[in-house]
Amino acid sequence: MNSKADSLRKELENIRRSQEKLENLFAEIQTELRAVKTRMNNAGERISDVEDRIMEITQSGQQTENQMKKHESNIRYLWDNIKWANLCIIGTPEEEKEKGIENIFEEIMSENFPNLKETDIKIQESKRAPNKVTQTGQLQDIL
């Protein structure tokens, strides 16, 4: 009977040791699982931060494109105005610039309308056409 009791005690001790080993192993697995969960949470936060940054970059890129288009249209508008002003300057030679506008006008009139001297016509004031407002809110000359 002693031998059976001894063998049962030994088996019971072996089972307790195995149980302790399993409990330790279970505790290690739980700590590893917690560590994996925290890593996953950190990775998820980093991914959401990167996604937010990507959205900011795309929005700023779109804003930059819109600003570039607006600046290009402003440059086009200014360039058109400069070219329009240059048309008046390019057509007159240097010696005619010194004569004055009224003398140049009289010369042109006498060349184009030779019989006009006989009639008494006086020069009146001229007015420039008003500007119109475009859809973007810029002023544009009416030609």
VEXTIMI-676598 format. One record per residue (C-alpha): y, z, x. Coordinates in steps of 0.25 Angstrom, whole numbers, always signed. Last residue first. Example, Ala and Ser with C-alpha at 12.3 -4.5 7.8 and 13.67 -1.06 7.14 Angstrom:
2
+-------+-------+-------+
:     y :     z :     x :
+-------+-------+-------+
:    -4 :   +29 :   +55 :
:   -18 :   +31 :   +49 :
+-------+-------+-------+
// end
This chain:
143
+-------+-------+-------+
:     y :     z :     x :
+-------+-------+-------+
:  +385 :  -306 :   -52 :
:  +383 :  -292 :   -58 :
:  +383 :  -282 :   -46 :
:  +373 :  -271 :   -46 :
:  +375 :  -256 :   -47 :
:  +362 :  -248 :   -45 :
:  +356 :  -239 :   -56 :
:  +342 :  -244 :   -54 :
:  +342 :  -252 :   -67 :
:  +354 :  -260 :   -62 :
:  +369 :  -256 :   -65 :
:  +378 :  -268 :   -66 :
:  +391 :  -270 :   -58 :
:  +403 :  -275 :   -64 :
:  +408 :  -290 :   -61 :
:  +420 :  -290 :   -51 :
:  +433 :  -293 :   -56 :
:  +443 :  -304 :   -52 :
:  +458 :  -303 :   -54 :
:  +466 :  -315 :   -58 :
:  +470 :  -327 :   -49 :
:  +482 :  -334 :   -55 :
:  +481 :  -348 :   -61 :
:  +493 :  -358 :   -62 :
:  +488 :  -372 :   -63 :
:  +491 :  -382 :   -53 :
:  +484 :  -375 :   -42 :
:  +471 :  -377 :   -50 :
:  +470 :  -392 :   -48 :
:  +462 :  -390 :   -35 :
:  +452 :  -381 :   -41 :
:  +440 :  -379 :   -31 :
:  +448 :  -380 :   -18 :
:  +461 :  -374 :   -24 :
:  +453 :  -362 :   -30 :
:  +445 :  -360 :   -17 :
:  +459 :  -360 :    -9 :
:  +465 :  -351 :   -19 :
:  +454 :  -341 :   -18 :
:  +454 :  -341 :    -3 :
:  +469 :  -338 :    -4 :
:  +467 :  -327 :   -14 :
:  +456 :  -320 :    -6 :
:  +463 :  -319 :    +7 :
:  +466 :  -329 :   +18 :
:  +459 :  -321 :   +29 :
:  +446 :  -322 :   +22 :
:  +448 :  -337 :   +22 :
:  +448 :  -338 :   +37 :
:  +435 :  -330 :   +38 :
:  +427 :  -339 :   +29 :
:  +424 :  -335 :   +15 :
:  +410 :  -336 :    +9 :
:  +403 :  -325 :   +17 :
:  +412 :  -314 :   +12 :
:  +410 :  -317 :    -3 :
:  +395 :  -318 :    -2 :
:  +395 :  -305 :    +7 :
:  +398 :  -297 :    -5 :
:  +386 :  -302 :   -13 :
:  +377 :  -300 :    -1 :
:  +382 :  -286 :    +1 :
:  +379 :  -283 :   -14 :
:  +366 :  -289 :   -13 :
:  +363 :  -281 :    -1 :
:  +367 :  -268 :    -9 :
:  +358 :  -272 :   -21 :
:  +346 :  -275 :   -11 :
:  +348 :  -262 :    -4 :
:  +348 :  -254 :   -17 :
:  +336 :  -261 :   -21 :
:  +329 :  -258 :    -8 :
:  +334 :  -244 :    -9 :
:  +327 :  -242 :   -23 :
:  +314 :  -249 :   -18 :
:  +314 :  -239 :    -6 :
:  +317 :  -227 :   -15 :
:  +305 :  -231 :   -24 :
:  +296 :  -233 :   -13 :
:  +300 :  -219 :    -7 :
:  +298 :  -213 :   -20 :
:  +284 :  -219 :   -21 :
:  +281 :  -214 :    -7 :
:  +286 :  -200 :   -11 :
:  +276 :  -200 :   -23 :
:  +265 :  -205 :   -14 :
:  +267 :  -195 :    -4 :
:  +269 :  -183 :   -14 :
:  +256 :  -188 :   -20 :
:  +249 :  -188 :    -7 :
:  +254 :  -174 :    -4 :
:  +249 :  -169 :   -17 :
:  +235 :  -175 :   -14 :
:  +235 :  -168 :    +0 :
:  +238 :  -155 :    -6 :
:  +227 :  -157 :   -17 :
:  +217 :  -160 :    -5 :
:  +222 :  -148 :    +3 :
:  +220 :  -139 :    -9 :
:  +206 :  -144 :   -12 :
:  +202 :  -142 :    +3 :
:  +207 :  -128 :    +2 :
:  +199 :  -126 :   -11 :
:  +187 :  -132 :    -4 :
:  +188 :  -124 :    +8 :
:  +189 :  -111 :    -1 :
:  +176 :  -115 :    -8 :
:  +169 :  -118 :    +5 :
:  +173 :  -104 :   +10 :
:  +168 :   -98 :    -3 :
:  +155 :  -105 :    -2 :
:  +153 :  -101 :   +13 :
:  +156 :   -86 :    +8 :
:  +146 :   -88 :    -3 :
:  +135 :   -94 :    +6 :
:  +137 :   -82 :   +16 :
:  +135 :   -72 :    +5 :
:  +123 :   -79 :    +0 :
:  +117 :   -79 :   +14 :
:  +120 :   -64 :   +15 :
:  +113 :   -62 :    +2 :
:  +101 :   -71 :    +6 :
:  +100 :   -63 :   +19 :
:  +101 :   -50 :   +11 :
:   +90 :   -55 :    +1 :
:   +81 :   -60 :   +13 :
:   +82 :   -46 :   +19 :
:   +79 :   -39 :    +6 :
:   +67 :   -48 :    +4 :
:   +62 :   -45 :   +18 :
:   +64 :   -30 :   +15 :
:   +56 :   -32 :    +2 :
:   +45 :   -39 :    +9 :
:   +45 :   -28 :   +19 :
:   +45 :   -18 :    +9 :
:   +34 :   -25 :    +1 :
:   +25 :   -26 :   +14 :
:   +27 :   -12 :   +17 :
:   +23 :    -8 :    +2 :
:   +11 :   -17 :    +3 :
:    +7 :   -11 :   +17 :
:    +9 :    +3 :   +11 :
:    +0 :    +0 :    +0 :
+-------+-------+-------+
// end
